[in-house]
Amino acid sequence: MAVSSRASAGGPPPALPEWPRRPSVWWRLGHVAARRHRAVLAAWLALVAGSLVLVPGLVERATAPDVRVEGADSTAGARVLERGFPRLGAEQMMMVFASTTLSDADEPYQRAMSDAARAVAGRPMVGGVDLLPPVAGQDRRRAYAIVGVNGGPRARQEAVPVLLRVAGDAAGRASGGRVRVHLVGESAMVAEVKRTDLADLQRAELLAVPLALVALLIGLRSAGAAVTVLLVAGTVPVTALGALAVASALGAGVNTFMLAVAATVGLGLGLDYALLILLRYRQSRASGHDRAEAAALAVSTAGRTAGWCALGVALTAAALMVVRTPLIRTMAAGVSLSALIAAAVALTLLPAAVAAADRHLHRPPASRRPRRRGHQAVAAGSGGLDGWGHEAVVAGSGGR
């Protein structure tokens, strides 16, 4: 409201940041990125392309989230059981036989159970397979066996589809396809979690991107500005997934929960930081600065804020690395990685992108319809900004 009253009274428009007498590191960073925007854009394009090449391999190697608590009695007990009773293994899965036409007394059903048990028992990680006798009241079209599986959580999760395929093939050949096999257990459950996590992440991103684009179009009132912000923000999750792919290839454990956190948090922070800097850039351009100066001023003000915010987010998330639950640590790692990459994108890629796409970033000329004098003064004082940019000017001038 301070702007409206001052503008309607004929006062000067709100002052914008001027060229600093001693350029800061932030100012120099934005200025260099804008002046050499072609080289910066080429470097980030190569980084994004490399990340896209690595992402399919990451999806294949990623495991389901580990829900254990390190040092807990249950974890220690599982290790003792694996060492003392290797036939039972570190985890006991239930192999379920089912048929709609045969009972467990039929010869094909018996062959299916014995052949499947032998096939599974021959796998390296399996300690043993024990067929369970039927109990009173049991559906005779169902039969069960306990499978003792050794190895760590990741190895057991990777073994589930192999064991299921081996058992299913053996039972199918012995029964003519009339007996099906299922695996039930913790590793089987988390393997299904991995599959659903990846599918849900894909659906979430397909929904989030169009909604973000619509919101940006409404707020910025410029298709060029909205697309620029969205493309720059989209660089963050892609690059974060590329970094996780490199870590996974080097032997680090990466699970689907970490992928989901890195992708969603990265997109959110990327949109936030890119929008702040773009609004400041448009404001500086409207006040008469050239592209490089406007980018430098945007990075030295809004970019500096985004950089410190990203560092705070990364350090706060890193504090969770002391938690003994691997699931929480993977979440913390994903958040920290995304925050740091979002800051790097905002401070280097965004000033280069706005300098390259400058003529497409400003909203179309205002309507020629007559307006109230006070409203015209506000529009003139805001440097031609509208939507979120206008609100930023009004809020920022309250103390002047």
C-alpha positions in Angstrom: 0.0 0.0 0.0 3.0 2.3 0.5 3.7 2.2 -3.2 0.2 3.0 -4.2 -0.1 6.1 -1.9 3.3 7.4 -2.9 2.8 6.8 -6.6 -0.6 8.4 -6.6 0.9 11.4 -4.9 3.5 11.8 -7.7 6.4 10.4 -5.7 9.3 8.5 -7.2 8.9 4.8 -7.9 10.6 2.3 -5.6 14.3 2.2 -6.0 16.0 -0.9 -7.4 19.4 -2.2 -6.7 22.2 -0.3 -8.5 25.6 -1.4 -9.7 27.6 -2.2 -6.6 30.7 -0.1 -6.0 32.6 -3.3 -5.0 31.1 -6.2 -6.9 30.6 -9.2 -4.6 31.4 -12.8 -5.5 27.7 -13.4 -6.1 27.5 -10.4 -8.5 30.6 -11.6 -10.4 29.2 -15.1 -10.7 25.9 -13.9 -12.2 27.7 -11.4 -14.5 30.1 -14.1 -15.8 27.3 -16.6 -16.3 25.3 -14.1 -18.3 28.2 -12.8 -20.4 29.3 -16.4 -21.3 25.8 -17.8 -21.4 26.5 -20.0 -24.4 29.4 -21.9 -22.7 27.4 -22.2 -19.5 24.3 -23.5 -21.3 26.5 -26.0 -23.3 28.1 -27.3 -20.1 24.7 -27.8 -18.4 23.2 -29.4 -21.5 26.0 -31.9 -21.6 25.5 -32.7 -17.9 21.8 -33.2 -18.4 22.3 -35.4 -21.4 24.8 -37.6 -19.5 22.4 -37.8 -16.6 19.6 -39.0 -18.9 21.8 -41.7 -20.3 22.6 -43.0 -16.8 19.1 -42.9 -15.3 17.8 -46.1 -16.9 20.7 -48.1 -15.3 20.0 -46.4 -12.0 16.3 -47.5 -12.1 17.5 -51.1 -12.7 20.0 -51.1 -9.9 17.9 -49.2 -7.3 16.6 -51.4 -4.5 13.5 -51.1 -2.3 13.9 -49.0 0.9 15.5 -50.8 3.8 13.2 -50.6 6.8 15.6 -52.2 9.3 16.9 -50.3 12.4 20.7 -50.9 12.7 21.7 -52.2 16.1 18.2 -53.3 17.0 17.7 -56.7 18.7 15.7 -58.0 15.7 18.6 -57.2 13.4 21.2 -58.9 15.7 18.9 -61.9 16.1 18.6 -62.3 12.3 22.4 -62.4 12.0 22.7 -65.0 14.7 20.1 -67.1 13.1 21.8 -66.9 9.7 25.2 -68.0 11.2 23.9 -70.7 13.5 21.2 -72.1 11.2 22.2 -71.5 7.6 19.4 -73.7 6.4 16.9 -71.3 7.8 18.9 -68.3 6.4 18.6 -64.7 7.3 15.0 -64.6 6.1 12.3 -67.2 5.9 10.1 -66.8 2.9 6.9 -68.7 2.3 6.5 -70.4 -1.1 2.8 -70.9 -1.9 1.5 -73.4 -4.4 -2.0 -72.9 -5.8 -4.2 -74.6 -8.4 -7.8 -74.3 -9.4 -8.1 -77.9 -10.8 -5.7 -80.0 -8.8 -5.4 -80.9 -5.1 -2.1 -81.6 -3.2 -2.9 -85.3 -3.4 -2.8 -85.4 -7.2 0.4 -86.7 -8.7 1.0 -83.7 -11.0 0.6 -81.4 -8.0 3.1 -83.5 -6.0 5.6 -83.4 -8.9 5.2 -79.6 -9.2 6.0 -79.1 -5.5 9.0 -81.4 -5.4 10.5 -80.1 -8.7 10.0 -76.5 -7.6 11.5 -77.2 -4.2 14.6 -78.8 -5.8 15.0 -75.9 -8.3 14.9 -73.3 -5.6 17.1 -75.2 -3.2 19.8 -75.3 -5.9 20.2 -71.5 -6.0 23.3 -70.2 -4.3 21.6 -68.0 -1.7 19.1 -70.6 -0.6 20.0 -72.5 2.6 17.1 -75.0 2.3 13.5 -75.6 1.3 11.1 -77.5 3.6 7.7 -78.6 2.4 5.1 -78.2 5.1 2.5 -80.9 5.7 -1.2 -80.0 5.4 -3.1 -79.1 8.6 -6.7 -79.7 9.5 -9.1 -77.5 7.6 -6.5 -76.4 5.0 -7.7 -75.9 1.4 -6.1 -78.9 -0.4 -5.6 -76.8 -3.5 -3.0 -74.9 -1.6 0.4 -76.1 -0.3 3.2 -74.3 1.4 7.0 -74.5 1.8 9.5 -72.5 3.9 12.5 -71.1 1.9 15.5 -70.0 3.9 17.4 -67.2 2.1 20.8 -65.9 3.1 22.5 -62.6 2.2 21.9 -59.0 2.9 18.6 -57.1 2.3 19.7 -55.9 -1.1 20.8 -59.4 -2.3 17.6 -61.0 -1.0 15.4 -58.4 -2.8 17.3 -59.1 -6.0 16.9 -62.8 -5.5 13.1 -62.7 -5.2 12.3 -62.5 -9.0 14.9 -65.2 -9.7 13.5 -67.6 -7.2 10.0 -66.9 -8.3 10.9 -67.6 -12.0 12.8 -70.8 -11.2 10.0 -72.2 -9.0 7.3 -71.1 -11.5 9.0 -72.7 -14.4 9.6 -76.0 -12.6 6.1 -76.2 -11.3 4.6 -75.3 -14.6 6.5 -78.0 -16.5 5.6 -80.7 -13.9 1.9 -79.9 -13.8 1.3 -78.7 -17.3 0.8 -75.2 -16.2 -1.9 -76.1 -13.7 0.0 -75.2 -10.5 1.1 -71.6 -9.9 3.8 -70.5 -7.4 4.0 -67.3 -5.2 6.6 -66.0 -2.8 5.6 -64.3 0.4 8.0 -62.5 2.8 9.7 -59.2 3.7 12.0 -59.2 0.7 9.1 -60.1 -1.7 7.0 -57.3 -0.2 9.7 -54.6 -0.5 10.5 -55.8 -4.1 6.8 -55.0 -4.8 7.3 -51.6 -3.1 10.1 -50.8 -5.5 8.0 -51.5 -8.5 5.1 -49.4 -7.2 7.4 -46.6 -6.0 8.8 -46.2 -9.5 5.4 -46.2 -11.1 4.0 -43.7 -8.6 7.0 -41.4 -9.1 6.4 -41.4 -12.8 2.8 -40.5 -12.4 3.5 -37.8 -9.8 6.0 -36.1 -12.1 3.6 -36.3 -15.1 1.0 -34.5 -12.9 3.3 -32.0 -11.3 4.9 -30.6 -14.4 1.7 -29.5 -16.2 0.3 -28.0 -12.9 3.5 -26.1 -12.3 3.4 -24.8 -15.9 -0.1 -23.5 -15.5 0.7 -21.8 -12.2 3.8 -20.2 -13.8 1.8 -19.0 -16.8 -0.8 -17.4 -14.4 1.7 -15.8 -12.1 4.3 -14.6 -14.7 1.9 -13.8 -17.5 4.6 -14.7 -20.0 4.9 -18.1 -21.8 8.6 -17.6 -22.3 9.3 -16.9 -18.7 7.2 -19.8 -17.5 8.9 -22.3 -19.9 12.3 -20.9 -18.9 11.7 -21.4 -15.2 10.3 -24.9 -15.7 13.1 -26.0 -17.9 15.8 -24.7 -15.5 14.0 -26.2 -12.5 13.7 -29.5 -14.4 17.5 -29.6 -14.7 17.7 -30.1 -10.9 16.0 -33.5 -10.6 17.6 -34.8 -13.8 21.1 -33.9 -12.6 20.4 -35.2 -9.1 19.3 -38.6 -10.5 22.5 -38.6 -12.7 24.6 -38.0 -9.6 22.8 -40.9 -7.9 23.4 -43.1 -10.9 27.2 -42.4 -10.7 27.1 -43.2 -7.0 25.2 -46.4 -7.6 27.7 -47.5 -10.3 30.5 -46.9 -7.8 28.9 -49.3 -5.3 26.8 -47.0 -3.1 23.4 -48.2 -2.1 20.6 -46.3 -3.8 16.9 -47.2 -3.2 13.7 -46.0 -4.8 12.8 -43.8 -1.9 15.9 -41.8 -2.4 15.0 -41.4 -6.1 11.6 -40.2 -5.2 12.9 -37.7 -2.7 15.6 -36.4 -5.0 13.2 -35.9 -7.9 10.4 -34.2 -6.0 12.4 -32.1 -3.7 14.7 -31.1 -6.5 11.9 -30.0 -8.7 10.3 -28.0 -5.9 13.5 -26.2 -4.9 14.4 -25.6 -8.5 11.1 -23.9 -9.2 11.4 -21.8 -6.0 14.9 -20.5 -6.6 14.5 -20.0 -10.3 11.3 -18.0 -9.8 12.9 -15.7 -7.2 15.9 -14.9 -9.4 13.8 -14.5 -12.6 11.5 -11.9 -10.9 14.5 -9.9 -9.7 16.0 -10.1 -13.2 12.9 -8.8 -14.8 12.7 -6.0 -12.3 16.3 -5.0 -13.0 15.8 -5.1 -16.7 12.7 -2.9 -16.4 14.8 -0.3 -14.5 17.2 0.0 -17.5 20.1 -2.4 -16.7 21.4 -4.5 -19.6 21.2 -8.3 -19.6 24.5 -9.0 -17.9 24.0 -6.3 -15.2 20.4 -7.5 -14.5 21.6 -11.1 -14.2 24.4 -10.0 -11.8 22.0 -8.0 -9.7 19.5 -10.8 -9.6 22.2 -13.3 -8.4 23.7 -10.9 -5.9 20.3 -10.4 -4.3 17.8 -13.2 -4.8 20.5 -15.7 -5.8 22.4 -15.1 -2.7 19.3 -15.7 -0.6 18.6 -18.9 -2.6 22.2 -20.1 -2.1 22.2 -19.6 1.7 18.7 -21.2 1.9 20.0 -24.3 0.0 23.0 -24.6 2.3 20.7 -24.5 5.3 18.4 -27.1 3.8 21.3 -29.4 3.0 22.9 -29.1 6.5 19.6 -29.6 8.2 18.9 -32.7 6.2 22.5 -33.9 6.7 21.9 -33.9 10.5 19.5 -36.8 10.0 22.5 -39.0 8.9 23.0 -39.9 12.5 19.7 -41.7 12.7 20.1 -45.5 12.7 17.3 -46.2 10.3 18.6 -46.5 6.7 15.3 -45.2 5.3 15.8 -41.9 7.1 19.4 -41.6 6.0 18.5 -42.1 2.4 15.9 -39.4 2.6 18.4 -37.0 4.2 21.0 -37.8 1.4 18.4 -37.2 -1.3 17.3 -33.8 0.2 20.9 -32.6 0.7 21.9 -33.6 -2.8 18.9 -31.9 -4.4 19.4 -28.7 -2.4 23.0 -28.3 -3.4 22.3 -29.0 -7.1 19.3 -26.6 -7.0 21.7 -23.8 -5.7 24.2 -24.6 -8.4 21.6 -24.4 -11.1 20.1 -21.2 -9.8 23.5 -19.4 -9.5 25.0 -20.5 -12.9 22.4 -21.9 -15.3 19.6 -19.5 -14.6 21.5 -16.3 -15.2 22.8 -17.8 -18.4 19.3 -18.9 -19.4 17.6 -15.5 -18.8 20.4 -13.7 -20.6 19.9 -16.0 -23.7 16.1 -15.9 -23.6 15.8 -12.2 -22.5 13.3 -11.1 -25.2 10.9 -13.9 -24.3 10.8 -13.3 -20.6 8.7 -10.1 -20.3 4.9 -10.0 -20.2 3.0 -8.7 -23.3 2.3 -4.9 -23.4 -0.5 -3.8 -21.1 -4.0 -3.1 -22.5 -4.6 0.5 -23.8 -7.7 0.8 -21.8 -7.8 3.8 -19.5 -6.9 3.1 -15.9 -7.1 5.0 -12.7 -4.1 7.4 -12.2 -3.0 5.6 -9.0 -2.9 2.2 -10.7 -0.9 3.6 -13.6 1.7 5.0 -11.2 2.0 1.7 -9.5 2.5 -0.1 -12.8 5.1 2.4 -13.8 6.9 2.2 -10.5 7.0 -1.6 -10.7 9.0 -1.6 -13.9 6.4 -3.3 -16.0 6.0 -6.3 -13.7 2.7 -8.0 -13.1 1.4 -10.9 -11.1 4.0 -12.2 -8.6 6.5 -9.5 -9.7 4.0 -6.7 -8.9 3.3 -8.3 -5.4 7.1 -8.5 -4.8 7.5 -4.7 -5.5 4.6 -3.8 -3.3 5.8 -5.9 -0.4 9.4 -4.8 -0.8 8.7 -1.1 -0.7 6.7 -1.0 2.5 9.5 0.4 4.5 10.7 3.1 2.1 
